[in-house]
Amino acid sequence: AQSVTQLDSHVSVSEGTPVLLRCNYSSSYSPSLFWYVQHPNKGLQLLLKYTSAATLVKGINGFEAEFKKSETSFHLTKPSAHMSDAAEYFCVVSDGPSSASKIIFGSGTRLSIRP
Amino acid sequence: DAMVIQNPRYQVTQFGKPVTLSCSQTLNHNVMYWYQQKSSQAPKLLFHYYDKDFNNEADTPDNFQSRRPNTSFCFLDIRSPGLGDAAMYLCATSREGQGVSYEQYFGPGTRLTVT
């Protein structure tokens, strides 16, 4: 069975400092992994995805994530936080072959940015 | 721009009064999903359509139904809304293929209030 764990429910950083949002997964197959961002009262927007190509994935808005199979992790990072990054972030795992019932969301990490 | 559209953005209904939420997409994706998201929680998958095939999650209450008359449109019907059904309802689409999981595209959501 697959699962995804976001290790921090809330992360607070100062503007201009690095961001690290942690995600660990469990999957019986080669997973596809995604990070989505959700601003208040908005839908979810894809930040980046890993689908068995390069293990270091670059996304939008300066975010990137590294797939580490040995650690079953897919942590999201950004070198320098911006006030507009304040939002909820979801790590998502999906096993192939295609089946929507195997899409699993993490519980989310709320990112706060201090001025 | 291709997108996922949800109407209305805000819906108020009375306890027990049927309500329908709508979703349309211009992406021509073959899969459409409905999620329920309560405050500070991850989205919870209610059901999805793979083309015309309806897939209900095991724990989705019978009170929730869905229709997909064509590729572009999908509806969520709540037959007798209760206070516990107040939530954000998110529609998403994806393009599924053999052995590959593609990212989901989310609409902005409809916030349902039950009075």
Chai-1 contact restraints between the chains, C-beta under 6 A:
chainA,res_idxA,chainB,res_idxB,connection_type,confidence,min_distance_angstrom,max_distance_angstrom,comment,restraint_id
A,S32,B,S101,contact,1.0,0.0,6.0,A-B,restraint_1
A,F34,B,E103,contact,1.0,0.0,6.0,A-B,restraint_2
A,K42,B,P108,contact,1.0,0.0,6.0,A-B,restraint_3
A,G43,B,L90,contact,1.0,0.0,6.0,A-B,restraint_4
A,G43,B,F106,contact,1.0,0.0,6.0,A-B,restraint_5
A,G43,B,G107,contact,1.0,0.0,6.0,A-B,restraint_6
A,G43,B,P108,contact,1.0,0.0,6.0,A-B,restraint_7
A,G43,B,G109,contact,1.0,0.0,6.0,A-B,restraint_8
A,L44,B,F106,contact,1.0,0.0,6.0,A-B,restraint_9
A,L46,B,E103,contact,1.0,0.0,6.0,A-B,restraint_10
A,K49,B,E103,contact,1.0,0.0,6.0,A-B,restraint_11
A,S94,B,S101,contact,1.0,0.0,6.0,A-B,restraint_12
A,G96,B,G99,contact,1.0,0.0,6.0,A-B,restraint_13
A,G96,B,S101,contact,1.0,0.0,6.0,A-B,restraint_14
A,P97,B,G99,contact,1.0,0.0,6.0,A-B,restraint_15
A,S98,B,E96,contact,1.0,0.0,6.0,A-B,restraint_16
A,A100,B,H48,contact,1.0,0.0,6.0,A-B,restraint_17
A,F105,B,A42,contact,1.0,0.0,6.0,A-B,restraint_18
A,F105,B,P43,contact,1.0,0.0,6.0,A-B,restraint_19
A,S107,B,A42,contact,1.0,0.0,6.0,A-B,restraint_20
A,G108,B,A42,contact,1.0,0.0,6.0,A-B,restraint_21
